[in-house]
Amino acid sequence: MAFKLHKDTNPFCIGALAGAVLAVWVGFDAMGWKTGAAADTLIKRQSETAVVAAYAHVCVNQFNAGADPAGRLVALKGAEQYSRGDVLAKSGFATMAGDKEPLQGVPQACAEALLPEKK
């Protein structure tokens, strides 16, 4: 006994497949769906950015709490913009208590907070 499919089965299957592909494409592209690995990467990047921002705030406070912050700020302005982070790293303001060296990105973020770029 041969099994016969309804004549509209083939167009229905093609339409269902096209609808599924469209739904997945719209979900990932327009609605922001993420795979597990992409979500993990995004979370890691956002948490690192938040830590750098918090440490940069501490760096600014340490810079301003020391002796003669105005004189140090003038000296920091005298350094090239790309090397200001190195100046803060060497001075120790960007290094958190208990650490041997500053977290990557903190000195430059601190320098940008102390001397914001004019736009």
PDB file as gemmi writes it, atoms N, CA and C in Angstrom:
CRYST1    1.000    1.000    1.000  90.00  90.00  90.00 P 1                      
ATOM      1  N   MET A   1       0.839  -1.169   0.000  1.00  0.00           N  
ATOM      2  CA  MET A   1       0.000   0.000   0.000  1.00  0.00           C  
ATOM      3  C   MET A   1       0.886   1.235   0.000  1.00  0.00           C  
ATOM      4  N   ALA A   2       0.719   2.046  -0.950  1.00  0.00           N  
ATOM      5  CA  ALA A   2       1.507   3.263  -1.098  1.00  0.00           C  
ATOM      6  C   ALA A   2       0.832   4.403  -0.342  1.00  0.00           C  
ATOM      7  N   PHE A   3       1.658   5.188   0.308  1.00  0.00           N  
ATOM      8  CA  PHE A   3       1.150   6.319   1.070  1.00  0.00           C  
ATOM      9  C   PHE A   3       1.230   7.550   0.194  1.00  0.00           C  
ATOM     10  N   LYS A   4       0.109   8.228   0.013  1.00  0.00           N  
ATOM     11  CA  LYS A   4       0.066   9.419  -0.840  1.00  0.00           C  
ATOM     12  C   LYS A   4      -0.093  10.641   0.033  1.00  0.00           C  
ATOM     13  N   LEU A   5       0.731  11.643  -0.253  1.00  0.00           N  
ATOM     14  CA  LEU A   5       0.643  12.922   0.459  1.00  0.00           C  
ATOM     15  C   LEU A   5      -0.369  13.822  -0.234  1.00  0.00           C  
ATOM     16  N   HIS A   6      -0.934  14.690   0.531  1.00  0.00           N  
ATOM     17  CA  HIS A   6      -1.871  15.664  -0.038  1.00  0.00           C  
ATOM     18  C   HIS A   6      -1.107  16.561  -0.998  1.00  0.00           C  
ATOM     19  N   LYS A   7      -1.768  17.063  -2.019  1.00  0.00           N  
ATOM     20  CA  LYS A   7      -1.097  17.873  -3.039  1.00  0.00           C  
ATOM     21  C   LYS A   7      -0.537  19.183  -2.474  1.00  0.00           C  
ATOM     22  N   ASP A   8      -1.051  19.691  -1.367  1.00  0.00           N  
ATOM     23  CA  ASP A   8      -0.571  20.946  -0.786  1.00  0.00           C  
ATOM     24  C   ASP A   8       0.515  20.744   0.261  1.00  0.00           C  
ATOM     25  N   THR A   9       0.967  19.536   0.474  1.00  0.00           N  
ATOM     26  CA  THR A   9       1.965  19.259   1.504  1.00  0.00           C  
ATOM     27  C   THR A   9       3.309  19.890   1.178  1.00  0.00           C  
ATOM     28  N   ASN A  10       3.755  19.771  -0.048  1.00  0.00           N  
ATOM     29  CA  ASN A  10       5.062  20.310  -0.439  1.00  0.00           C  
ATOM     30  C   ASN A  10       5.109  21.829  -0.267  1.00  0.00           C  
ATOM     31  N   PRO A  11       4.151  22.599  -0.762  1.00  0.00           N  
ATOM     32  CA  PRO A  11       4.185  24.052  -0.528  1.00  0.00           C  
ATOM     33  C   PRO A  11       4.095  24.410   0.953  1.00  0.00           C  
ATOM     34  N   PHE A  12       3.311  23.622   1.721  1.00  0.00           N  
ATOM     35  CA  PHE A  12       3.204  23.873   3.152  1.00  0.00           C  
ATOM     36  C   PHE A  12       4.556  23.687   3.840  1.00  0.00           C  
ATOM     37  N   CYS A  13       5.267  22.622   3.534  1.00  0.00           N  
ATOM     38  CA  CYS A  13       6.582  22.348   4.142  1.00  0.00           C  
ATOM     39  C   CYS A  13       7.596  23.428   3.771  1.00  0.00           C  
ATOM     40  N   ILE A  14       7.573  23.845   2.527  1.00  0.00           N  
ATOM     41  CA  ILE A  14       8.493  24.905   2.098  1.00  0.00           C  
ATOM     42  C   ILE A  14       8.162  26.212   2.824  1.00  0.00           C  
ATOM     43  N   GLY A  15       6.887  26.529   2.962  1.00  0.00           N  
ATOM     44  CA  GLY A  15       6.482  27.733   3.678  1.00  0.00           C  
ATOM     45  C   GLY A  15       6.838  27.672   5.155  1.00  0.00           C  
ATOM     46  N   ALA A  16       6.662  26.499   5.777  1.00  0.00           N  
ATOM     47  CA  ALA A  16       7.005  26.342   7.194  1.00  0.00           C  
ATOM     48  C   ALA A  16       8.516  26.492   7.396  1.00  0.00           C  
ATOM     49  N   LEU A  17       9.300  25.906   6.516  1.00  0.00           N  
ATOM     50  CA  LEU A  17      10.755  26.032   6.610  1.00  0.00           C  
ATOM     51  C   LEU A  17      11.193  27.479   6.410  1.00  0.00           C  
ATOM     52  N   ALA A  18      10.622  28.147   5.430  1.00  0.00           N  
ATOM     53  CA  ALA A  18      10.960  29.554   5.187  1.00  0.00           C  
ATOM     54  C   ALA A  18      10.549  30.416   6.382  1.00  0.00           C  
ATOM     55  N   GLY A  19       9.407  30.142   6.983  1.00  0.00           N  
ATOM     56  CA  GLY A  19       8.960  30.889   8.158  1.00  0.00           C  
ATOM     57  C   GLY A  19       9.876  30.674   9.350  1.00  0.00           C  
ATOM     58  N   ALA A  20      10.331  29.440   9.532  1.00  0.00           N  
ATOM     59  CA  ALA A  20      11.251  29.150  10.638  1.00  0.00           C  
ATOM     60  C   ALA A  20      12.583  29.870  10.445  1.00  0.00           C  
ATOM     61  N   VAL A  21      13.097  29.832   9.233  1.00  0.00           N  
ATOM     62  CA  VAL A  21      14.358  30.522   8.937  1.00  0.00           C  
ATOM     63  C   VAL A  21      14.194  32.026   9.141  1.00  0.00           C  
ATOM     64  N   LEU A  22      13.094  32.588   8.704  1.00  0.00           N  
ATOM     65  CA  LEU A  22      12.832  34.013   8.868  1.00  0.00           C  
ATOM     66  C   LEU A  22      12.713  34.377  10.352  1.00  0.00           C  
ATOM     67  N   ALA A  23      12.024  33.550  11.119  1.00  0.00           N  
ATOM     68  CA  ALA A  23      11.868  33.827  12.553  1.00  0.00           C  
ATOM     69  C   ALA A  23      13.213  33.805  13.271  1.00  0.00           C  
ATOM     70  N   VAL A  24      14.062  32.859  12.945  1.00  0.00           N  
ATOM     71  CA  VAL A  24      15.389  32.789  13.565  1.00  0.00           C  
ATOM     72  C   VAL A  24      16.232  33.977  13.139  1.00  0.00           C  
ATOM     73  N   TRP A  25      16.182  34.324  11.863  1.00  0.00           N  
ATOM     74  CA  TRP A  25      16.968  35.451  11.363  1.00  0.00           C  
ATOM     75  C   TRP A  25      16.526  36.748  12.036  1.00  0.00           C  
ATOM     76  N   VAL A  26      15.232  36.988  12.116  1.00  0.00           N  
ATOM     77  CA  VAL A  26      14.725  38.204  12.759  1.00  0.00           C  
ATOM     78  C   VAL A  26      15.080  38.192  14.242  1.00  0.00           C  
ATOM     79  N   GLY A  27      14.960  37.047  14.888  1.00  0.00           N  
ATOM     80  CA  GLY A  27      15.274  36.958  16.314  1.00  0.00           C  
ATOM     81  C   GLY A  27      16.715  37.317  16.620  1.00  0.00           C  
ATOM     82  N   PHE A  28      17.653  36.751  15.876  1.00  0.00           N  
ATOM     83  CA  PHE A  28      19.063  37.021  16.134  1.00  0.00           C  
ATOM     84  C   PHE A  28      19.483  38.400  15.643  1.00  0.00           C  
ATOM     85  N   ASP A  29      18.938  38.832  14.510  1.00  0.00           N  
ATOM     86  CA  ASP A  29      19.379  40.100  13.934  1.00  0.00           C  
ATOM     87  C   ASP A  29      18.703  41.305  14.585  1.00  0.00           C  
ATOM     88  N   ALA A  30      17.389  41.291  14.655  1.00  0.00           N  
ATOM     89  CA  ALA A  30      16.664  42.475  15.102  1.00  0.00           C  
ATOM     90  C   ALA A  30      16.296  42.443  16.581  1.00  0.00           C  
ATOM     91  N   MET A  31      16.083  41.274  17.136  1.00  0.00           N  
ATOM     92  CA  MET A  31      15.600  41.193  18.507  1.00  0.00           C  
ATOM     93  C   MET A  31      16.709  40.956  19.522  1.00  0.00           C  
ATOM     94  N   GLY A  32      17.935  40.804  19.055  1.00  0.00           N  
ATOM     95  CA  GLY A  32      19.062  40.701  19.967  1.00  0.00           C  
ATOM     96  C   GLY A  32      19.262  39.346  20.616  1.00  0.00           C  
ATOM     97  N   TRP A  33      18.733  38.282  20.036  1.00  0.00           N  
ATOM     98  CA  TRP A  33      18.987  36.964  20.601  1.00  0.00           C  
ATOM     99  C   TRP A  33      20.474  36.684  20.519  1.00  0.00           C  
ATOM    100  N   LYS A  34      20.995  35.934  21.457  1.00  0.00           N  
ATOM    101  CA  LYS A  34      22.421  35.602  21.486  1.00  0.00           C  
ATOM    102  C   LYS A  34      22.577  34.110  21.754  1.00  0.00           C  
ATOM    103  N   THR A  35      23.658  33.557  21.238  1.00  0.00           N  
ATOM    104  CA  THR A  35      24.004  32.194  21.604  1.00  0.00           C  
ATOM    105  C   THR A  35      24.621  32.237  23.000  1.00  0.00           C  
ATOM    106  N   GLY A  36      24.748  31.105  23.624  1.00  0.00           N  
ATOM    107  CA  GLY A  36      25.331  31.062  24.968  1.00  0.00           C  
ATOM    108  C   GLY A  36      26.750  31.605  24.994  1.00  0.00           C  
ATOM    109  N   ALA A  37      27.551  31.244  24.004  1.00  0.00           N  
ATOM    110  CA  ALA A  37      28.942  31.715  23.953  1.00  0.00           C  
ATOM    111  C   ALA A  37      29.002  33.221  23.732  1.00  0.00           C  
ATOM    112  N   ALA A  38      28.148  33.739  22.864  1.00  0.00           N  
ATOM    113  CA  ALA A  38      28.134  35.184  22.610  1.00  0.00           C  
ATOM    114  C   ALA A  38      27.675  35.945  23.856  1.00  0.00           C  
ATOM    115  N   ALA A  39      26.715  35.395  24.564  1.00  0.00           N  
ATOM    116  CA  ALA A  39      26.239  36.037  25.793  1.00  0.00           C  
ATOM    117  C   ALA A  39      27.332  36.039  26.858  1.00  0.00           C  
ATOM    118  N   ASP A  40      28.056  34.923  26.973  1.00  0.00           N  
ATOM    119  CA  ASP A  40      29.159  34.859  27.937  1.00  0.00           C  
ATOM    120  C   ASP A  40      30.240  35.877  27.609  1.00  0.00           C  
ATOM    121  N   THR A  41      30.577  36.017  26.336  1.00  0.00           N  
ATOM    122  CA  THR A  41      31.581  36.988  25.911  1.00  0.00           C  
ATOM    123  C   THR A  41      31.122  38.408  26.210  1.00  0.00           C  
ATOM    124  N   LEU A  42      29.859  38.703  25.933  1.00  0.00           N  
ATOM    125  CA  LEU A  42      29.315  40.030  26.191  1.00  0.00           C  
ATOM    126  C   LEU A  42      29.312  40.344  27.683  1.00  0.00           C  
ATOM    127  N   ILE A  43      28.921  39.380  28.498  1.00  0.00           N  
ATOM    128  CA  ILE A  43      28.904  39.579  29.948  1.00  0.00           C  
ATOM    129  C   ILE A  43      30.311  39.825  30.466  1.00  0.00           C  
ATOM    130  N   LYS A  44      31.275  39.056  29.984  1.00  0.00           N  
ATOM    131  CA  LYS A  44      32.665  39.221  30.429  1.00  0.00           C  
ATOM    132  C   LYS A  44      33.182  40.607  30.049  1.00  0.00           C  
ATOM    133  N   ARG A  45      32.921  41.036  28.834  1.00  0.00           N  
ATOM    134  CA  ARG A  45      33.382  42.347  28.373  1.00  0.00           C  
ATOM    135  C   ARG A  45      32.747  43.468  29.187  1.00  0.00           C  
ATOM    136  N   GLN A  46      31.451  43.360  29.461  1.00  0.00           N  
ATOM    137  CA  GLN A  46      30.759  44.399  30.229  1.00  0.00           C  
ATOM    138  C   GLN A  46      31.246  44.440  31.674  1.00  0.00           C  
ATOM    139  N   SER A  47      31.521  43.280  32.258  1.00  0.00           N  
ATOM    140  CA  SER A  47      32.000  43.272  33.641  1.00  0.00           C  
ATOM    141  C   SER A  47      33.411  43.848  33.726  1.00  0.00           C  
ATOM    142  N   GLU A  48      34.263  43.543  32.743  1.00  0.00           N  
ATOM    143  CA  GLU A  48      35.608  44.112  32.735  1.00  0.00           C  
ATOM    144  C   GLU A  48      35.550  45.630  32.582  1.00  0.00           C  
ATOM    145  N   THR A  49      34.654  46.118  31.748  1.00  0.00           N  
ATOM    146  CA  THR A  49      34.494  47.556  31.564  1.00  0.00           C  
ATOM    147  C   THR A  49      34.024  48.218  32.854  1.00  0.00           C  
ATOM    148  N   ALA A  50      33.117  47.573  33.561  1.00  0.00           N  
ATOM    149  CA  ALA A  50      32.621  48.130  34.825  1.00  0.00           C  
ATOM    150  C   ALA A  50      33.716  48.171  35.881  1.00  0.00           C  
ATOM    151  N   VAL A  51      34.540  47.139  35.937  1.00  0.00           N  
ATOM    152  CA  VAL A  51      35.642  47.106  36.910  1.00  0.00           C  
ATOM    153  C   VAL A  51      36.654  48.197  36.596  1.00  0.00           C  
ATOM    154  N   VAL A  52      37.005  48.359  35.325  1.00  0.00           N  
ATOM    155  CA  VAL A  52      37.956  49.405  34.932  1.00  0.00           C  
ATOM    156  C   VAL A  52      37.401  50.779  35.284  1.00  0.00           C  
ATOM    157  N   ALA A  53      36.111  51.009  35.047  1.00  0.00           N  
ATOM    158  CA  ALA A  53      35.498  52.307  35.374  1.00  0.00           C  
ATOM    159  C   ALA A  53      35.528  52.558  36.880  1.00  0.00           C  
ATOM    160  N   ALA A  54      35.253  51.541  37.674  1.00  0.00           N  
ATOM    161  CA  ALA A  54      35.267  51.704  39.127  1.00  0.00           C  
ATOM    162  C   ALA A  54      36.686  51.964  39.633  1.00  0.00           C  
ATOM    163  N   TYR A  55      37.652  51.207  39.116  1.00  0.00           N  
ATOM    164  CA  TYR A  55      39.048  51.409  39.518  1.00  0.00           C  
ATOM    165  C   TYR A  55      39.563  52.771  39.062  1.00  0.00           C  
ATOM    166  N   ALA A  56      39.117  53.236  37.896  1.00  0.00           N  
ATOM    167  CA  ALA A  56      39.532  54.560  37.418  1.00  0.00           C  
ATOM    168  C   ALA A  56      39.013  55.645  38.351  1.00  0.00           C  
ATOM    169  N   HIS A  57      37.812  55.462  38.873  1.00  0.00           N  
ATOM    170  CA  HIS A  57      37.253  56.424  39.834  1.00  0.00           C  
ATOM    171  C   HIS A  57      38.097  56.448  41.114  1.00  0.00           C  
ATOM    172  N   VAL A  58      38.521  55.279  41.571  1.00  0.00           N  
ATOM    173  CA  VAL A  58      39.397  55.203  42.749  1.00  0.00           C  
ATOM    174  C   VAL A  58      40.730  55.886  42.445  1.00  0.00           C  
ATOM    175  N   CYS A  59      41.251  55.675  41.247  1.00  0.00           N  
ATOM    176  CA  CYS A  59      42.508  56.301  40.833  1.00  0.00           C  
ATOM    177  C   CYS A  59      42.394  57.823  40.876  1.00  0.00           C  
ATOM    178  N   VAL A  60      41.295  58.362  40.372  1.00  0.00           N  
ATOM    179  CA  VAL A  60      41.082  59.813  40.389  1.00  0.00           C  
ATOM    180  C   VAL A  60      41.050  60.319  41.825  1.00  0.00           C  
ATOM    181  N   ASN A  61      40.362  59.585  42.691  1.00  0.00           N  
ATOM    182  CA  ASN A  61      40.298  59.989  44.099  1.00  0.00           C  
ATOM    183  C   ASN A  61      41.673  59.939  44.758  1.00  0.00           C  
ATOM    184  N   GLN A  62      42.466  58.914  44.460  1.00  0.00           N  
ATOM    185  CA  GLN A  62      43.820  58.819  45.010  1.00  0.00           C  
ATOM    186  C   GLN A  62      44.701  59.953  44.480  1.00  0.00           C  
ATOM    187  N   PHE A  63      44.544  60.274  43.219  1.00  0.00           N  
ATOM    188  CA  PHE A  63      45.315  61.347  42.598  1.00  0.00           C  
ATOM    189  C   PHE A  63      44.997  62.680  43.271  1.00  0.00           C  
ATOM    190  N   ASN A  64      43.706  62.935  43.496  1.00  0.00           N  
ATOM    191  CA  ASN A  64      43.278  64.213  44.081  1.00  0.00           C  
ATOM    192  C   ASN A  64      43.511  64.283  45.586  1.00  0.00           C  
ATOM    193  N   ALA A  65      43.676  63.138  46.249  1.00  0.00           N  
ATOM    194  CA  ALA A  65      43.845  63.132  47.705  1.00  0.00           C  
ATOM    195  C   ALA A  65      45.292  63.388  48.129  1.00  0.00           C  
ATOM    196  N   GLY A  66      46.232  63.172  47.249  1.00  0.00           N  
ATOM    197  CA  GLY A  66      47.638  63.351  47.595  1.00  0.00           C  
ATOM    198  C   GLY A  66      48.026  64.819  47.681  1.00  0.00           C  
ATOM    199  N   ALA A  67      49.299  65.046  47.997  1.00  0.00           N  
ATOM    200  CA  ALA A  67      49.820  66.412  48.097  1.00  0.00           C  
ATOM    201  C   ALA A  67      49.957  67.032  46.707  1.00  0.00           C  
ATOM    202  N   ASP A  68      49.570  68.287  46.582  1.00  0.00           N  
ATOM    203  CA  ASP A  68      49.708  69.089  45.361  1.00  0.00           C  
ATOM    204  C   ASP A  68      49.070  68.441  44.125  1.00  0.00           C  
ATOM    205  N   PRO A  69      47.772  68.176  44.175  1.00  0.00           N  
ATOM    206  CA  PRO A  69      47.133  67.583  42.997  1.00  0.00           C  
ATOM    207  C   PRO A  69      47.143  68.531  41.793  1.00  0.00           C  
ATOM    208  N   ALA A  70      47.085  69.844  42.041  1.00  0.00           N  
ATOM    209  CA  ALA A  70      47.102  70.793  40.924  1.00  0.00           C  
ATOM    210  C   ALA A  70      48.432  70.742  40.184  1.00  0.00           C  
ATOM    211  N   GLY A  71      49.530  70.631  40.923  1.00  0.00           N  
ATOM    212  CA  GLY A  71      50.850  70.536  40.285  1.00  0.00           C  
ATOM    213  C   GLY A  71      51.006  69.244  39.503  1.00  0.00           C  
ATOM    214  N   ARG A  72      50.499  68.143  40.059  1.00  0.00           N  
ATOM    215  CA  ARG A  72      50.573  66.863  39.342  1.00  0.00           C  
ATOM    216  C   ARG A  72      49.703  66.888  38.099  1.00  0.00           C  
ATOM    217  N   LEU A  73      48.569  67.585  38.169  1.00  0.00           N  
ATOM    218  CA  LEU A  73      47.685  67.687  37.008  1.00  0.00           C  
ATOM    219  C   LEU A  73      48.350  68.475  35.888  1.00  0.00           C  
ATOM    220  N   VAL A  74      49.069  69.543  36.249  1.00  0.00           N  
ATOM    221  CA  VAL A  74      49.805  70.321  35.245  1.00  0.00           C  
ATOM    222  C   VAL A  74      50.884  69.443  34.603  1.00  0.00           C  
ATOM    223  N   ALA A  75      51.575  68.656  35.419  1.00  0.00           N  
ATOM    224  CA  ALA A  75      52.602  67.758  34.887  1.00  0.00           C  
ATOM    225  C   ALA A  75      51.978  66.699  33.980  1.00  0.00           C  
ATOM    226  N   LEU A  76      50.802  66.211  34.343  1.00  0.00           N  
ATOM    227  CA  LEU A  76      50.115  65.212  33.524  1.00  0.00           C  
ATOM    228  C   LEU A  76      49.676  65.813  32.193  1.00  0.00           C  
ATOM    229  N   LYS A  77      49.237  67.082  32.236  1.00  0.00           N  
ATOM    230  CA  LYS A  77      48.866  67.765  30.986  1.00  0.00           C  
ATOM    231  C   LYS A  77      50.064  67.907  30.061  1.00  0.00           C  
ATOM    232  N   GLY A  78      51.263  68.038  30.649  1.00  0.00           N  
ATOM    233  CA  GLY A  78      52.473  68.187  29.847  1.00  0.00           C  
ATOM    234  C   GLY A  78      52.878  66.912  29.118  1.00  0.00           C  
ATOM    235  N   ALA A  79      52.400  65.784  29.582  1.00  0.00           N  
ATOM    236  CA  ALA A  79      52.720  64.511  28.917  1.00  0.00           C  
ATOM    237  C   ALA A  79      51.850  64.351  27.672  1.00  0.00           C  
ATOM    238  N   GLU A  80      52.369  63.599  26.724  1.00  0.00           N  
ATOM    239  CA  GLU A  80      51.581  63.296  25.524  1.00  0.00           C  
ATOM    240  C   GLU A  80      50.333  62.528  25.935  1.00  0.00           C  
ATOM    241  N   GLN A  81      49.244  62.726  25.204  1.00  0.00           N  
ATOM    242  CA  GLN A  81      47.974  62.110  25.571  1.00  0.00           C  
ATOM    243  C   GLN A  81      48.082  60.584  25.629  1.00  0.00           C  
ATOM    244  N   TYR A  82      48.795  59.978  24.694  1.00  0.00           N  
ATOM    245  CA  TYR A  82      48.902  58.519  24.664  1.00  0.00           C  
ATOM    246  C   TYR A  82      49.751  57.965  25.799  1.00  0.00           C  
ATOM    247  N   SER A  83      50.580  58.796  26.451  1.00  0.00           N  
ATOM    248  CA  SER A  83      51.453  58.289  27.515  1.00  0.00           C  
ATOM    249  C   SER A  83      50.991  58.694  28.912  1.00  0.00           C  
ATOM    250  N   ARG A  84      49.878  59.373  29.016  1.00  0.00           N  
ATOM    251  CA  ARG A  84      49.393  59.807  30.329  1.00  0.00           C  
ATOM    252  C   ARG A  84      49.048  58.610  31.218  1.00  0.00           C  
ATOM    253  N   GLY A  85      48.524  57.564  30.644  1.00  0.00           N  
ATOM    254  CA  GLY A  85      48.234  56.364  31.413  1.00  0.00           C  
ATOM    255  C   GLY A  85      49.497  55.754  31.994  1.00  0.00           C  
ATOM    256  N   ASP A  86      50.583  55.766  31.214  1.00  0.00           N  
ATOM    257  CA  ASP A  86      51.861  55.250  31.708  1.00  0.00           C  
ATOM    258  C   ASP A  86      52.378  56.086  32.876  1.00  0.00           C  
ATOM    259  N   VAL A  87      52.189  57.398  32.793  1.00  0.00           N  
ATOM    260  CA  VAL A  87      52.618  58.279  33.879  1.00  0.00           C  
ATOM    261  C   VAL A  87      51.865  57.939  35.162  1.00  0.00           C  
ATOM    262  N   LEU A  88      50.562  57.735  35.048  1.00  0.00           N  
ATOM    263  CA  LEU A  88      49.766  57.396  36.232  1.00  0.00           C  
ATOM    264  C   LEU A  88      50.108  55.999  36.753  1.00  0.00           C  
ATOM    265  N   ALA A  89      50.404  55.082  35.857  1.00  0.00           N  
ATOM    266  CA  ALA A  89      50.768  53.730  36.295  1.00  0.00           C  
ATOM    267  C   ALA A  89      52.087  53.756  37.057  1.00  0.00           C  
ATOM    268  N   LYS A  90      53.045  54.517  36.551  1.00  0.00           N  
ATOM    269  CA  LYS A  90      54.353  54.595  37.211  1.00  0.00           C  
ATOM    270  C   LYS A  90      54.273  55.337  38.544  1.00  0.00           C  
ATOM    271  N   SER A  91      53.346  56.287  38.649  1.00  0.00           N  
ATOM    272  CA  SER A  91      53.213  57.043  39.896  1.00  0.00           C  
ATOM    273  C   SER A  91      52.517  56.241  40.989  1.00  0.00           C  
ATOM    274  N   GLY A  92      51.816  55.159  40.606  1.00  0.00           N  
ATOM    275  CA  GLY A  92      51.165  54.301  41.576  1.00  0.00           C  
ATOM    276  C   GLY A  92      49.715  54.645  41.869  1.00  0.00           C  
ATOM    277  N   PHE A  93      49.193  55.706  41.304  1.00  0.00           N  
ATOM    278  CA  PHE A  93      47.807  56.096  41.579  1.00  0.00           C  
ATOM    279  C   PHE A  93      46.808  55.101  40.986  1.00  0.00           C  
ATOM    280  N   ALA A  94      47.172  54.438  39.904  1.00  0.00           N  
ATOM    281  CA  ALA A  94      46.255  53.507  39.241  1.00  0.00           C  
ATOM    282  C   ALA A  94      46.342  52.093  39.807  1.00  0.00           C  
ATOM    283  N   THR A  95      47.276  51.864  40.715  1.00  0.00           N  
ATOM    284  CA  THR A  95      47.425  50.546  41.325  1.00  0.00           C  
ATOM    285  C   THR A  95      46.572  50.476  42.579  1.00  0.00           C  
ATOM    286  N   MET A  96      45.732  49.474  42.652  1.00  0.00           N  
ATOM    287  CA  MET A  96      44.845  49.322  43.804  1.00  0.00           C  
ATOM    288  C   MET A  96      45.602  48.703  44.974  1.00  0.00           C  
ATOM    289  N   ALA A  97      45.126  48.965  46.170  1.00  0.00           N  
ATOM    290  CA  ALA A  97      45.764  48.449  47.381  1.00  0.00           C  
ATOM    291  C   ALA A  97      45.841  46.923  47.316  1.00  0.00           C  
ATOM    292  N   GLY A  98      47.013  46.390  47.578  1.00  0.00           N  
ATOM    293  CA  GLY A  98      47.224  44.951  47.553  1.00  0.00           C  
ATOM    294  C   GLY A  98      47.678  44.406  46.216  1.00  0.00           C  
ATOM    295  N   ASP A  99      47.596  45.203  45.163  1.00  0.00           N  
ATOM    296  CA  ASP A  99      48.048  44.767  43.838  1.00  0.00           C  
ATOM    297  C   ASP A  99      49.471  45.234  43.593  1.00  0.00           C  
ATOM    298  N   LYS A 100      50.185  44.509  42.728  1.00  0.00           N  
ATOM    299  CA  LYS A 100      51.558  44.888  42.392  1.00  0.00           C  
ATOM    300  C   LYS A 100      51.596  45.838  41.202  1.00  0.00           C  
ATOM    301  N   GLU A 101      50.598  45.741  40.352  1.00  0.00           N  
ATOM    302  CA  GLU A 101      50.530  46.613  39.178  1.00  0.00           C  
ATOM    303  C   GLU A 101      49.067  46.898  38.861  1.00  0.00           C  
ATOM    304  N   PRO A 102      48.815  47.961  38.097  1.00  0.00           N  
ATOM    305  CA  PRO A 102      47.421  48.308  37.816  1.00  0.00           C  
ATOM    306  C   PRO A 102      46.770  47.332  36.834  1.00  0.00           C  
ATOM    307  N   LEU A 103      45.469  47.206  36.933  1.00  0.00           N  
ATOM    308  CA  LEU A 103      44.696  46.407  35.998  1.00  0.00           C  
ATOM    309  C   LEU A 103      44.762  47.082  34.630  1.00  0.00           C  
ATOM    310  N   GLN A 104      44.853  46.277  33.594  1.00  0.00           N  
ATOM    311  CA  GLN A 104      44.971  46.819  32.245  1.00  0.00           C  
ATOM    312  C   GLN A 104      43.776  47.722  31.927  1.00  0.00           C  
ATOM    313  N   GLY A 105      44.044  48.909  31.434  1.00  0.00           N  
ATOM    314  CA  GLY A 105      43.012  49.870  31.055  1.00  0.00           C  
ATOM    315  C   GLY A 105      42.722  50.915  32.111  1.00  0.00           C  
ATOM    316  N   VAL A 106      43.070  50.629  33.361  1.00  0.00           N  
ATOM    317  CA  VAL A 106      42.769  51.569  34.442  1.00  0.00           C  
ATOM    318  C   VAL A 106      43.579  52.859  34.321  1.00  0.00           C  
ATOM    319  N   PRO A 107      44.901  52.804  34.094  1.00  0.00           N  
ATOM    320  CA  PRO A 107      45.646  54.063  34.014  1.00  0.00           C  
ATOM    321  C   PRO A 107      45.132  54.995  32.915  1.00  0.00           C  
ATOM    322  N   GLN A 108      44.832  54.442  31.740  1.00  0.00           N  
ATOM    323  CA  GLN A 108      44.361  55.288  30.648  1.00  0.00           C  
ATOM    324  C   GLN A 108      42.969  55.847  30.949  1.00  0.00           C  
ATOM    325  N   ALA A 109      42.106  55.025  31.540  1.00  0.00           N  
ATOM    326  CA  ALA A 109      40.767  55.507  31.916  1.00  0.00           C  
ATOM    327  C   ALA A 109      40.863  56.591  32.979  1.00  0.00           C  
ATOM    328  N   CYS A 110      41.795  56.445  33.906  1.00  0.00           N  
ATOM    329  CA  CYS A 110      42.013  57.451  34.946  1.00  0.00           C  
ATOM    330  C   CYS A 110      42.503  58.754  34.317  1.00  0.00           C  
ATOM    331  N   ALA A 111      43.442  58.640  33.389  1.00  0.00           N  
ATOM    332  CA  ALA A 111      43.956  59.832  32.707  1.00  0.00           C  
ATOM    333  C   ALA A 111      42.841  60.545  31.935  1.00  0.00           C  
ATOM    334  N   GLU A 112      41.984  59.767  31.305  1.00  0.00           N  
ATOM    335  CA  GLU A 112      40.880  60.378  30.548  1.00  0.00           C  
ATOM    336  C   GLU A 112      39.870  61.028  31.482  1.00  0.00           C  
ATOM    337  N   ALA A 113      39.714  60.487  32.696  1.00  0.00           N  
ATOM    338  CA  ALA A 113      38.799  61.093  33.652  1.00  0.00           C  
ATOM    339  C   ALA A 113      39.390  62.387  34.229  1.00  0.00           C  
ATOM    340  N   LEU A 114      40.698  62.387  34.434  1.00  0.00           N  
ATOM    341  CA  LEU A 114      41.352  63.582  34.977  1.00  0.00           C  
ATOM    342  C   LEU A 114      41.439  64.698  33.946  1.00  0.00           C  
ATOM    343  N   LEU A 115      41.710  64.322  32.724  1.00  0.00           N  
ATOM    344  CA  LEU A 115      41.846  65.307  31.626  1.00  0.00           C  
ATOM    345  C   LEU A 115      40.952  64.881  30.473  1.00  0.00           C  
ATOM    346  N   PRO A 116      39.656  65.156  30.569  1.00  0.00           N  
ATOM    347  CA  PRO A 116      38.742  64.731  29.507  1.00  0.00           C  
ATOM    348  C   PRO A 116      39.070  65.417  28.194  1.00  0.00           C  
ATOM    349  N   GLU A 117      38.910  64.661  27.121  1.00  0.00           N  
ATOM    350  CA  GLU A 117      39.180  65.187  25.790  1.00  0.00           C  
ATOM    351  C   GLU A 117      38.074  66.165  25.405  1.00  0.00           C  
ATOM    352  N   LYS A 118      38.467  67.319  24.907  1.00  0.00           N  
ATOM    353  CA  LYS A 118      37.482  68.330  24.506  1.00  0.00           C  
ATOM    354  C   LYS A 118      36.973  68.004  23.118  1.00  0.00           C  
ATOM    355  N   LYS A 119      35.654  68.073  22.970  1.00  0.00           N  
ATOM    356  CA  LYS A 119      35.063  67.769  21.658  1.00  0.00           C  
ATOM    357  C   LYS A 119      34.303  68.965  21.157  1.00  0.00           C  
TER     358      LYS A 119                                                      
END                                                                             
